[in-house]
Amino acid sequence: MINHAEKRDFMRMFIDCSLSLTTTDSSKNFQGHMINLSNKGLLFTSNQKFEVGAILKIVLTPRHSETPPVHATVIVVRVSSNELSYEVACKIRDIESQPAL
């Protein structure tokens, strides 16, 4: 049994998949890698530094082709760096619904 005080309404799900994104103020495309996802936010790594408050359009591409990509708009709330990349924490603003097959 796990004995910890989880204060979140929704547990974080660890996700290992690629992420493509664009900023809403430019047409540049960037790549990242998902770390985790919750019902209100996500965390990813990228070689690109993003400013807190930046609004990003993201596309999560699952490793399995049976699962469709997820399109969302997020706002950057925290950025930290290590020697290799940036960790970018975002709040989810909107998830675009995909048409049914």
C-alpha positions, 0 to 999 in steps of 0.5 A: 500500500502506498502511504503518502498524502496526495493532494491532487484531484487527479493523479499524474500519469507518466507518459513516454511519447513525443510532442510537437508544438508551436507558439501562438505568436510564431509559426516555428515548430518545436519538438519535446518529450512528454513526462507526465499528464494530469487533468489540468496540466502536463510536463514535458522536456524540450531543447527550446526555452519557453517563457512563463505565460507563453501560450503553446499549441501542442500535439501529443503523438502516442507510440501506438497508432491505434490511439489518435494524437491529442491536440491542446492549447496550454499556457507555460507556468514553470520552466526549469533547466538542467545541463541537457534540456528544459522542463516545461510545466503547463496548464491545459487551457483547451483540448480540441476534440477529434472527429469520430471515425 
